[in-house]
Structures are given as C-alpha cells and as structure tokens.
C-alpha cells in the first residue's frame, strides 16, 4: 500500500470520507493515493491535515509523486 492509503486506513476512514474532508471526489483521493495525480497546491494543506501527515511525511509524499 502507499503512504496515504496506509495513513487513511489507520485513521479508519473510507475514500469517500476522506474525499469529503479534503473537498475532492472519491476518485481524486484514489488518484492521490496511487500517485496517478499530484494534488493542486491549494489542496496540499487539506491533505496534510486530513491524513495527519508531519511536514516530513508531506515532503516524502511529494517526492514519491515526483518519482512516479
């Protein structure tokens, strides 16, 4: 599993619930979690807060997105 998917599952949230928190569609959450789409900059803060990512984890996610 990917970092975001693992984090979401540890928070006991579905993709639909996470989508509502972040303010995007469920499909978009799936794209983010599978590195198929990089979040818009204005969504990065919402993602960091929703997934409870540290600054280091957010940077690692960004790096992984760039590597895919």
C-alpha positions in Angstrom: 0.0 0.0 0.0 1.0 3.6 -0.4 1.7 6.1 2.4 -1.6 7.9 2.0 -3.6 4.8 1.8 -1.9 3.4 4.9 -2.5 6.6 6.8 -6.2 6.7 5.8 -6.7 3.1 6.8 -5.0 3.7 10.2 -7.5 6.6 10.7 -10.3 4.2 9.9 -11.6 6.4 7.1 -13.0 5.3 3.7 -12.0 7.0 0.5 -15.5 8.6 0.4 -15.0 10.0 3.9 -11.5 11.3 3.1 -12.8 12.9 -0.1 -15.4 14.8 1.9 -12.8 16.0 4.4 -10.3 17.1 1.7 -13.0 18.6 -0.6 -12.4 16.5 -3.7 -14.1 13.5 -5.3 -13.6 9.9 -4.1 -11.8 9.2 -7.5 -9.4 12.0 -6.8 -8.5 10.6 -3.4 -7.7 7.3 -5.2 -5.6 9.1 -7.7 -3.7 10.9 -5.0 -3.1 7.7 -3.0 -1.8 5.8 -6.1 0.4 8.7 -7.4 -1.7 9.0 -10.6 -2.4 12.7 -9.9 -0.5 15.3 -8.0 -2.7 17.4 -5.7 -3.1 21.1 -6.6 -1.0 23.2 -4.2 -4.2 24.6 -2.6 -5.1 21.0 -1.6 -1.8 20.1 0.0 -2.6 21.7 3.3 -6.0 19.9 3.4 -4.3 16.6 2.6 -1.7 17.1 5.3 -4.3 17.9 7.9 -6.8 15.2 6.8 -4.2 12.4 6.7 -2.4 13.8 9.8 0.9 14.0 7.9 4.0 15.5 9.5 5.9 18.0 7.4 8.5 15.3 6.7 5.8 12.9 5.6 4.3 15.5 3.3 7.7 16.1 1.7 8.2 12.4 1.3 4.8 12.1 -0.4 5.7 15.0 -2.8 9.0 13.3 -3.6 7.2 10.0 -4.2 4.7 11.7 -6.5 7.6 13.3 -8.5 9.3 9.9 -8.8 6.3 8.2 -10.3 
